Amino acid sequence: MSECLGFCLILDSTAGVEAQTNTVWQQAERYNIPKIVFLNKMDKPANDVDKCIKSLEALECIPVPIQLPLFRDNKFIGIYDVISLSRWKWEVDPIKQGLEYDVKEVTTKHEKYETLIQKREDLISHLADLDDQMSELVLNNDSLMNIDSAEIMNSLRRCVIKNQIVPVLLGSSYRNIGVQPLMDAILRYLPSPIEKPNPIATYYKGNFCASAFKVIHHKNLGPLTFIRVFSGRITPQEKVYNLNRDTTEKISKIYLPMADDFHEINVASLGHIVAVSGLTSSVTSDTLTSSKTAADEARACFAREKSLPVEESSPVLASINVPEPVFFCTIEAPSMSKQKELDIALAKLQREDPSLRVTYDTNTDQTILSGMGELHLEVIRERIRRDFNIDVSMGKLRVSYREYPKDTMEGTMSKEKNFGGVKNHVTINLRLRPSDSFESKFKLKVIVDQDNDLGKLRADRLRAIKHGVDMALNFGPLASFPVHGVDVDLLDFKCTSATLHSFISSVTSECVAHLLRKGGISLLEPIMQVQVICPEVYYSRVLNDLIARRGQLISMTAQKNSKIITFLVPLIELVSYSTFLRTITSGNAFFTMQIDCYRKLSDSEQTEAMEKMFSL
């Protein structure tokens, strides 16, 4: 969100600020992002603009309405513009769908003229308190009516960019009423990329720099990567360098997305959001630049400013922190002939969705699908059925525990094999230790001493060793869960000069797996931070239920007639919780949850968990 130039908050005009709105607003406040508000659903009979304005004031901001609603026979048909003193009227025609509208000046004889004048003067007064240029205009004019509309818009823009004031607009997106003025307001009042450059992009000194934020597979155009350009320009058939993947790819074509339509263009520059074809390895949150040279220059500049070693410098645009999946299930094709199609479909979906993980369990010969929740995996299943026409079957949903070594284990493994007449030999000595933290999978430390030659270990062979360790930790010996919290010490390593990297990884993986089986393993249980927002009348019922689910109360706050409750709850206790919560609150509560930590189970808890797993 730190890369966001502006923020448009869309509120239900019948409800105003709701409990979940506050969370989103505070996030925007944290990054000091300029804001405008759009009161939607003005076509509903229960709309209440005054109520919405008061609820916005409770967020400690200065909301200023720059539009008033226009009704005919109690039906919302348009808006009055407070600044330009004009009336915008849409014809409610299902064929035209709000694409045509009429704009007229409001004259002194109009019934709303005095109201509009009063609102306009109130807006000028607010701006004069915040903006020196507007204050000077007020002092130099005998009447506020003499202040030009353009001056008001310019003053409002300055105040919005400084995050001092929040313009409020009205409309109905369903009927396409007020949407065009909203688009104009976004351009007119929120900052442009030139006014608010991204601080990371400045290290690229005008070279092309962009962030990939979405990947789709278009039925006609193929894989498309959506990018936002932060500096420089790019044209079709140019090569780009991906900092995150350390790869170079060629952009085939550039498209300007217009809803479901894609218009091919010849250049994309600063501020553009475009879709490009040709990128095969780039995924969400990757940073792209014109070349590896440009990336190295940016890295050096970043290192100098931050006083960091160049190898530790990474001038990448803000990336998405994708948590580890907490649910998993098996997935099977309807027949062996469909397995290849399923593999292709899963590869495409993984590229589109970074939170989706697909692995293959060699112990059971099954494909494992891991995701963030029940609904997430259900959506993936339906997409495979609908978009790829594969009637897949999925196993029972299970909680993704983690495995953790109990003891320190040390061992040596030596293997020799011929490939194409070339001798491949590897001898590796490893020590596995339980880490103090469960946050990461493993940390590899090379122990250099006088008895080994690890000080001369080549970087490519070290990468092969790391890959081998990573492969072994994907499936633990206890219940095939990923192993976390392992400190790996490389004590010695020897290989022949022609040994393949894949053989080094294979022997390393086998050595780690052997040591894990030799030592004891503990289970780590995922603990979720759950936030429930519910009406006060259901508060006790929700609270007691979460306590019964082994929950630990973290905080509790009140907002209007609602309670916001935050708990830490074991994930195993939250299976099907969304359905249960809707039932006990008659559909009036909602919740969010995210992984907080992993907790080590006691021996009795681990035995009980294992019994439940194998009874499924």
N, C-alpha and C positions, 0 to 999 in steps of 0.2 A: 504493500500500500504506500510505501515511502516514495515510489516512483509516480504516484498518482498526481496529475496536475489539478484536477478539480473533482468535486464530489456532488452528485445530484441525488438528493434523498427523496424518494417517492413515498408519500404517505397516503393512506386511505382517508379520504376527507370525512368519512363517517366516524372514524375512530381516533384520528390524530396520532400523537406519539404513543406507541405501544411499548411493552416491556422490552422486547428484543431490539427496538429502535435505539434504545439508549446505548446498548453494547456497540452497535455500528457507529453511532455518533461519537462515542468516546474514542474509538479507534481513529476516526478522522481527525479528532481534536489532538490526539497524540502526535500526529505527523503535521499538524497545523495546515490542513488542506482546506482551501477555499470551498465554500458550499453554496448551493442553491437548493430550494425545496419546491417540489411539484406536488400539489394536492390533487390526487387522482380520484376517480369515481365520483366526479361532481354530478354525474347524471343520476345518481341514486337519491331518492327522496330524503334520506336521513343525513345528507351532507351538512356540515357545520364548520364554516371557515373560521369563525371567531373561536370556537373550541380548539381548533387545530393551532391557531396562533398562540393561544394561552399555553397549550401543551408544549409548544416549541420554546416559549419563554422559560419554561421549567428546566430546559437544557442549558440555561445560562447563556443564551445568545440573543441577538437583536433581530427578530424576524420582521421584515417590512413587506407588506403585500404590495406588489406592483401591478396587480390585476384584480378586478372585481368580477363576480359572475353575472352572466346575462341569461335571464330566463324568459320563456314565452309559454304561457299556459302551464306554469310550474314545471316546464321542461328546460333542461340546460341546453342552450344552443350556441353559447359563445362567451366572450369575455370583454371587459372594458380595460383598456390599457391606461393606467394611471399617469404614466410619464408623458405619453403623446396625446392624451385625451382623445382616444379613438375607440371605436366599437368594432369588434371582430365577430362576425356572425357566420356560422356554418349551417348549411342546409342538411338536415337530418335525412339523408337519402342513402338507403342500403347499397345502391348501385355506385354512387360517387364515393361512398365510404370516407367522407370528410376531407376529400382531396381539394374541394373547392370551397372558398370562403370569401366573404365580402368585408372590406375595411372602409369605415366612414369616420369622419371627424365628428366628435360630439360637440354640438353647438350650445350656446347659452340657454336655448329654449328646451333642451333635453332634460327630462326628469332626473337624470343621474348627474347632471352637470355639477351641481353644488357639492354633491358627495365626492365626486372625482377631484374637484378642486381642493377640498379639505384633505383628502388622502394624499394628493400631490404635495401640498404644503407640509403635511406631517413628514413625508419622505424627505423633503428638502431640509427640514429642521433636523432630522436624524443625521443626514449627511453633513450638514454644517457643523454639528458637534464633533464629527470625526475627521472631516477633510478640510484642510486649510484653504484650498482653492475654492471650495464651495462656500466656506464661511466668508471669504472675501467678496464673492459674487453677491451674497445676501446683503452684505453691508453696503455695497455699491449700487444696489437697485432699490427703487422706491417700493416696488411690488414684487412679490415672489412670482407672479405671473409672467414677469418680464424675463425670467431665467429660461434660457432655451433648453429644449428637451435633450439635445446633444450634450449640453453641459451636465445635465443631471445624469445621463447614462455614463459619461466619462467619470464623474465623481463616484457613482455607484460601483463602477468597475474597480476603481482604485481601492475603495473600502472593502469590496469582496475579496480582492487579491490579498489584502492585508488581514483577511479573516476577521474583520470588524463588524460585518453586517451580513444578513442572510436574506436575499430576495425570495419572495414566496409567489409562485405562479399556480394557475388553476387549469384543470382540464379533465378530459375523459379519454384515456388511451384506447378504450374499447370502441368508442365512437369516433376516434381520431379528431377530437375537438381540443384545441389548445396545444397540440403536439408541435405544430410548426413554430409558434412563438417560443416554445420551450427550447427547440433546437437553436433558434436565433439567440436566445438568452445564454445558452451554453457557450456559443461563439463570442457573444458580446461581453460577458461578465467574467468568465473564468479565464485563467492565464493560458497563453499559448506556449508551446515548447520553447520558443525563443526567449520568452520572459522568464521561464523557470527551467533552465537547463538541468539535466541530470548530472549530479556531481561526479559520478563514475565516468560518464561519457566524455567529460572534459579531458580525461587522461589520454583520449584517442586523438586529440589535436586535429579535429576535423575529418579524420578517417571515418569510413563507414562503421557504425556501431549500432547493433540492434538486439532486441531481446525476443526470443521465441516464446510465445505464451499459450499456443494452442496448436494441436495437430488434428486434422480430420482426413477421412478418406472419402473424397467426392466420387459419386458414381460415374461421372463423365471425365473429370479432370484428374482423377487419381489422388495420391497423397498430397495434401496442402498443408504447409506450415504457416501459421499466422505470426507475423513479426511486427514489432513496433520499432521504428527507426528513431534513434536518439541523436545521431550525428551523421554527417556525410550523406552520400547517395549511393544507390545501387541500380544497375540496369540488368536486363536479361542476359544470360550466358556468362555472367561474371562469376568468379570463384569467391567463396567466403570461407573464413577460417573459424572453426568452432572451438572456443577456449575450453569449454567443459569437457569435450570429447577428444581434443587434440587431433582434429581431423579437418581436411579441406574438402569442400563440396562445391558443385556448380549449381547456381540457380538457373533453371530453365526458363520459366515465365513468371511474370509478376501480375497479380490480379488485384483490383480494387473491389473488396466485397461490399455489395449493396443488398443487405438482407440475404435472400437466397440466390441472388444473381452475382456473377463474377465478371467484371469488365477488365480485359487485358490492357495494361498500361506499359509504357516504355521506361519509366524511371520512378523510383521511390526515394524521397528525401526526408529531412528532419520533420518529425511530426506525423508522418504517414503511418497508418496501420494498414498493412497489406497482407495478402496471402501469396506465398511463392511455391512453385513446384520444383522438383528436382532434388530436394534435400531428403536423404534417406536415413541419416543417423541422428539428426537434430531432434530434440524432444523439448517438452515444456520446460521453461526457465533457463534454457541454454543462451549463452552470449555469443553473438556472431560479429566478426569484424572483417575488414577487407583482405587481410593476409596475416601470416604468422609474424612477419616483420612488424606490422602495426601492433599486434598483440604484445610482442616483446618490448617495443618502445613504451607502450602503455604500462606494462608490468614494471619496467625500470622507473618510470615517472612515479608510479604508485608507491614503489619501494622507497624512493628518495623522500617522498612527502611523509610517509608513515614510519620511516626509519626501520624498515624491515629488510631482511635478506631478499634478493630478487626471487630466489626459488620458493620463498614462502608468500610471495605477493600474487594476488589473484584479483585483478580489476574486473570482476564480473558484475553484471547488473543483478539487482536483487533476485535471489532464487527462491523457489517455493520449497518450504521445508515439508517434505512428505514423510509422515510418520510410518513406522513399521505396521504392516497389516495385523489385525487382531483376530480376524475370523478366517477360516479356510474350509474348503470342501473339495471332494474329488469331482472331476468332470470327465464325462465319457462321450465319445461320438456314438451315433446309433449303429454304426458298422465300421469295419476296418477300412472300407473304401472311402469313408468320410473323414478318416483321421487326419489326412494331409490337409483337407479343407479346414478342419477345426484348428490345426496348428497355425495355418495362415491367418485365420480369423483372430485367434488369440494374440498373435504377434501384432496385428494391426490395432487391436484394442489396447494392448499394453503401451503402444506408442502414443495413443491418444490419451490414456489415463495413467499417469505416473504412480498412482496409489494402488493399481492393480498389479499383482505379482503372479507369474505362472512358473511353476517348477515341476520337475519330473522326479518322482521318488523311485530310485532304482531298487529299493528294498521290496516295494509292492508293485512296481511296474505301473504306477498310476500317475496321471497328470493332476497336479494340485493347484487349485485356484485360491488365491489369498486376497482379501480385501478389507475395507474399513468397517463393514457392518452387514447385517442381513439384507437391507434394502439395496446396498451397493452390489452385492453378488446376484441378487434377483434381477436387477436391471441389466447386468452383464449377460445373464442367461437369456433374457428376453431379446436383447440386441442380437445375440448370436442366432436366435431363432428367426427374428424378423429381418435383419440386414443381410445375413449370410445363408439363410434357409437351411440351417442345420438343427435338427431336433435333438439337442443334447440332453443328457440326463445328469443331474448333479446329486452327489451324496449328501448325507446329513451334515448340517452346519456345525462346525466345531470351533472351540476357542483355541487360539494359537498361543500355547505356552512357550516358554524358552527353557533350554537346558543349561546347566551351569556346573562346572567341575568342582567337586568337593575337595580333591587333593592335588598336590603337586606331583606330576609324573614326568619321568625322563626316559628317553629311549633312542636307540639308533636303528636305522633301517638301511639296508644295502640291497640294491636291485641291479640286475644286468639283463639287457635284451638287445637283440640285433634287429635293426630296421633297414631293409634293402642292403644287407651286407655290411652295414655300419654299426659298430659296437657302441651301445649306449649304456653307460654305467653311472649310477648315482649312489652316494653314501651321505646320509644326512643324520645329524644328531640334534634332537629338539627337546626342550623342556616346556611343559605346559603348567601354568600356575593360575589359580583362581584370582581374578582381578578384584580390586576394591569397588569397582563400579560395574553395573550391568548395562550401562548406556550403549556401549559399542560392542561389536561382535568380538574383535580381537585387536591387540596391539603387538606388532612384531618388533623385537629388539635383537640386533646383531651383536653378539658377545665376542669382541675381538680381544685375543690374548696371544701370548708368545707360542702357544701350542697349536694354533690354527692359522690359516691364510685368509680369514674372512675380511681382513682389511683390503684385500685385492678382489673381493667378490664383485663381479660385473653387475651393472644395474639391471640388465635384461634378465639375468638369472635370478636376481633378487625378486623381480616382479613375478617370475614364474613360481618361485617359492611362495610368495604371498597369495598367488592365485590358487595354489594347491591347498594352503591352509584354509582359504575362504571356501573352497569346494567341500572340504571335510566338515566344516562347521555348519553347512547348510542343513544337514540332517544328523541329529544327535543319536547316540546309541540307545537311549532310554525309550523314546517314543517318536523318533524321527522329527522332533522339533528343532529349530535352529539353535545352535549353541552360542550363548553370549557371555561376555565377561571373562575372556581368556587372555592372559598374558603369555605370549609365545616367545621363548628365547631360542635363537639359532646359535647352537654351540659349536657346530662344525658342519662343513659341507665340502664334498669333493665330487667331481664329475669329469668325464672325458671331454676333450675339446669339441667333439662332434655331437655331443648329447643334445637331443631335441628338447625344446622348452616344454613341450607337452609331456614328455617323459619325466622331467624334473617335477612338474606340477602333480603328476600322477603318483610318484613315489612319496612326495611330501604329503599329499592327501591321505595316502595309505598309512603313513607313519602317525599322523595326527589322529586318524580314526582308531588305530590300534591303541594309542595312549589313552584316548577317551574311554574305550571299552575296558581298559585295564583299571582305570580309576573309578571312583564313585561319581554319580551324577545327581544333582538336585534339580527340582522343577522350579521355575520362576513364573509366578502368576501375574497377568496383566491387571493393573489397577487403573480404573478410569476416573477422570474428573467429570462428574455429572452435574449439570446445572438445570434445574427445573423451574419453570415460571408458571405459576398457577394462581387462580383466584384464592382469596383468603379462606373462603368457605371450605376448600379442599385441602388446606395447608396441613392440618393434623394427619389426615389420611395418607398424604404423600410422604410426610416426614416419618411416620411410623413404619411405612412400607420399606423405605430406604434403610432404616435402622435394622429391620428384619433381614435385609439382604446383606448384612455385614458391612453396612455403610458407616463412614466416619464423617460427621458434620464438620464442614470447613467454614462456612459463612452463611448468613441469612440476612437479607435486606428486604425492605418494603418499598414498593413503588405504586402509588395510587392505591388501587384495590387488589393489588397482586403481591405475592411473595416470591422472592428469588432465592432459591435454596441451592447451595453448592455442597456436594458430597464427594468423598472418595469411596468407590465401590468396586469390588472384584468383578471383572468382566463376565465371569461365568454366571454371576447372579443377575446379569442384565439381558440375558437371552430372551427375546420376545417382550422386552420391557415396554416398547412403544405401544403395543397393543394393550398391555395391562394398564398403562398410564391413561390411555384414552378411555378405558372402561371405568376406572375409579373416579375420573374427573368429568365424565360425560363429554369428553372431547374438548374440554376447556383449558387444558394444560399442554405445554410442549416442552421438550428437553433437548439439550445438546450434550454431547460427550466427546472427550478426547483422551488419548492415552496420557497418563500422568507418570507412571513408573512401573517397574516390575518388582514384586515382593517374593522373597524366598519362602517356599512352603516348609512347614515343619514335616517331620517324618510321617506323622499320622495324617496330616492334610495331603501329603503327596501320595500316600497309599490309597486314600479315599478318591483322590482325583484320578489315579491310574485305574482303579476299579470302575469308575464311571466311564472312562474312555473305552475300555475293552468290553464294556457291557453294551455299547452302542451297536 
